[in-house]
Amino acid sequence: MKPTRYDTLIEQVGVVKPQYIMEVGVWNGETARRMIREALRYKNPVEYFGFDLFEPAPVYEDSASKTPLSKEDIFAKLNSINDTIVHLFKGNTRETLPAEILNLPKMDLIWLDGGHSIETVTSDANYCIRLMHPKTVLFFDDYRNDLNLGCRPFVDALDRAVFNVTILEPVDVFKRSFGRLEVQIARVTLK
């Protein structure tokens, strides 16, 4: 089976060896579960911070077709992993991230895969950047060839004098009615 960008993310967790993980866009908790299990191979305990609506997203966020698990179901799924401290924040990240930013530690790894509108990506990313320390790795999912949604406009505009930006392989390809959609992960660190 061909590796996906999510397999690449889990490999990167092994490189970063995070103790503090933040995920924006938890959906069904599977990526969180995989990141936590990989991180536990290197650090103990792992502290996880998850932000999501924990309900279907508005259509303009390009996620309405996904039915997420409830906050309670995600908590049960992740809290059952030994040596893991789980914090979940329910609501629109344009409200929850600003409200919680001062209560959060600096993160070792941030996985940004929440709302896909340019406005939401920009808001989420600007708050995530505030949680970076010199060794933090910020990953953007949905770096894609469709410039109307996703993180590409934000990532491409990052100041390369301040940030190292790498677009990771593989490219996941989806056939859509409007053509070929290519999706990758962007890896961002401070210089």
PLY file of the C-alpha trace (Angstrom):
ply
format ascii 1.0
element vertex 191
property float x
property float y
property float z
element edge 190
property int vertex1
property int vertex2
end_header
0.00 0.00 0.00
1.31 3.43 -0.97
2.21 5.66 2.01
-0.05 8.67 2.57
0.70 12.11 3.93
-0.64 10.88 7.31
2.04 8.17 7.33
4.58 10.94 6.69
3.18 12.88 9.65
3.65 9.89 11.97
7.23 9.48 10.72
7.79 13.15 11.54
6.44 12.61 15.07
9.31 10.14 15.49
11.76 12.83 14.36
10.33 15.57 16.60
9.75 13.30 19.66
7.17 15.71 21.15
5.91 15.81 24.70
3.40 18.60 24.00
1.19 18.03 20.95
-1.52 20.36 19.69
-3.99 19.47 16.97
-6.41 21.88 15.36
-9.09 19.79 13.68
-9.46 16.55 15.64
-12.34 15.06 13.58
-12.46 11.35 14.56
-9.35 11.36 16.78
-7.48 8.79 14.68
-4.59 11.09 13.74
-4.37 12.17 17.39
-4.27 8.55 18.53
-1.49 7.73 16.06
0.56 10.83 16.99
0.23 10.14 20.72
1.21 6.47 20.40
4.28 7.37 18.35
5.28 10.18 20.74
4.99 7.84 23.73
7.85 5.80 22.28
10.13 8.75 23.16
8.47 10.82 25.93
6.37 9.94 28.93
3.83 11.36 29.60
2.54 13.02 26.44
0.22 15.98 26.80
-2.29 16.47 23.98
-4.34 19.60 23.24
-7.15 19.19 20.70
-9.31 21.95 19.22
-12.41 21.24 17.15
-16.08 22.06 16.69
-16.90 18.45 17.61
-19.90 18.85 15.30
-20.27 19.16 11.50
-18.40 22.14 10.06
-20.04 24.87 7.97
-19.93 24.29 4.21
-17.52 27.22 3.64
-14.88 25.34 5.66
-14.86 22.50 3.06
-15.45 19.88 5.76
-19.21 19.55 5.91
-19.13 16.03 4.48
-17.19 14.80 7.50
-19.16 13.79 10.56
-16.88 14.17 13.58
-17.06 12.30 16.85
-18.32 14.15 19.91
-15.93 15.73 22.38
-16.88 13.03 24.90
-16.18 10.20 22.43
-12.81 11.70 21.47
-11.89 12.14 25.13
-12.74 8.50 25.86
-10.73 7.33 22.83
-7.60 9.32 23.69
-7.77 9.20 27.48
-7.68 5.39 27.31
-4.05 5.60 26.09
-1.80 5.18 29.13
0.51 8.05 30.08
-1.47 10.62 28.13
-2.96 13.85 29.46
-5.81 15.00 27.19
-7.21 18.53 26.90
-10.05 19.18 24.45
-11.49 22.54 23.48
-14.87 22.71 21.77
-15.91 25.54 19.50
-14.82 27.65 16.56
-11.05 28.06 16.77
-11.40 31.70 15.78
-12.86 32.05 19.28
-11.34 29.20 21.31
-7.69 29.73 20.33
-7.67 33.43 21.30
-9.48 32.58 24.55
-7.01 29.82 25.50
-3.70 31.06 24.07
-2.36 32.40 27.37
-3.24 29.15 29.20
-1.35 26.86 26.80
2.29 25.78 27.04
4.70 26.14 24.15
4.14 23.14 21.90
6.68 20.71 20.47
4.47 19.64 17.57
1.41 21.35 16.12
-0.81 19.66 13.51
-3.02 22.25 11.81
-5.91 20.58 9.99
-9.00 22.53 11.05
-11.20 24.81 8.99
-10.07 25.22 5.40
-11.24 28.73 4.58
-8.37 31.16 4.10
-9.71 33.27 6.99
-9.76 30.33 9.42
-6.37 28.99 8.33
-4.85 32.45 8.77
-6.38 32.92 12.22
-5.44 29.43 13.41
-1.91 29.64 12.04
-1.22 33.04 13.60
-2.20 31.69 17.02
-0.25 28.46 16.52
2.88 30.44 15.65
2.62 32.14 19.05
2.95 28.68 20.66
6.22 27.84 18.91
9.60 27.59 20.61
12.92 27.17 18.73
12.42 23.40 18.27
8.66 23.38 17.55
7.50 21.89 14.27
4.24 23.23 12.87
2.63 21.00 10.24
-0.04 22.30 7.88
-2.27 19.68 6.30
-3.97 20.34 3.00
-1.21 22.19 1.23
-2.95 21.81 -2.09
-2.99 22.91 -5.69
-6.46 24.49 -5.19
-5.71 28.01 -3.97
-9.28 28.80 -2.93
-9.15 26.64 0.20
-6.44 25.27 2.43
-3.20 26.61 3.81
-1.17 27.19 0.64
-1.66 30.98 0.41
-0.66 31.39 4.06
2.34 29.02 3.87
3.58 30.53 0.61
3.46 34.01 2.17
5.53 33.07 5.26
8.66 35.16 5.65
11.54 32.82 4.71
13.91 34.96 6.79
11.94 33.87 9.89
10.65 30.39 8.96
12.03 27.26 7.33
9.34 25.78 5.08
9.47 22.32 3.52
6.70 20.72 1.48
6.75 17.00 2.31
6.19 14.00 0.10
4.11 12.10 -0.76
1.48 13.92 -2.73
-1.98 12.46 -2.15
-3.99 12.76 -5.36
-7.78 12.85 -5.54
-9.90 12.94 -8.67
-12.65 15.52 -8.32
-15.33 16.76 -10.68
-13.29 19.94 -11.14
-10.05 18.05 -11.87
-7.07 16.62 -10.06
-6.58 17.68 -6.43
-3.05 17.29 -5.04
-2.61 17.47 -1.27
0.60 17.60 0.78
1.87 18.61 4.21
3.90 21.75 4.83
6.53 21.52 7.59
7.37 24.87 9.25
10.03 25.65 11.85
11.59 28.82 13.16
15.00 29.76 11.75
0 1
1 2
2 3
3 4
4 5
5 6
6 7
7 8
8 9
9 10
10 11
11 12
12 13
13 14
14 15
15 16
16 17
17 18
18 19
19 20
20 21
21 22
22 23
23 24
24 25
25 26
26 27
27 28
28 29
29 30
30 31
31 32
32 33
33 34
34 35
35 36
36 37
37 38
38 39
39 40
40 41
41 42
42 43
43 44
44 45
45 46
46 47
47 48
48 49
49 50
50 51
51 52
52 53
53 54
54 55
55 56
56 57
57 58
58 59
59 60
60 61
61 62
62 63
63 64
64 65
65 66
66 67
67 68
68 69
69 70
70 71
71 72
72 73
73 74
74 75
75 76
76 77
77 78
78 79
79 80
80 81
81 82
82 83
83 84
84 85
85 86
86 87
87 88
88 89
89 90
90 91
91 92
92 93
93 94
94 95
95 96
96 97
97 98
98 99
99 100
100 101
101 102
102 103
103 104
104 105
105 106
106 107
107 108
108 109
109 110
110 111
111 112
112 113
113 114
114 115
115 116
116 117
117 118
118 119
119 120
120 121
121 122
122 123
123 124
124 125
125 126
126 127
127 128
128 129
129 130
130 131
131 132
132 133
133 134
134 135
135 136
136 137
137 138
138 139
139 140
140 141
141 142
142 143
143 144
144 145
145 146
146 147
147 148
148 149
149 150
150 151
151 152
152 153
153 154
154 155
155 156
156 157
157 158
158 159
159 160
160 161
161 162
162 163
163 164
164 165
165 166
166 167
167 168
168 169
169 170
170 171
171 172
172 173
173 174
174 175
175 176
176 177
177 178
178 179
179 180
180 181
181 182
182 183
183 184
184 185
185 186
186 187
187 188
188 189
189 190
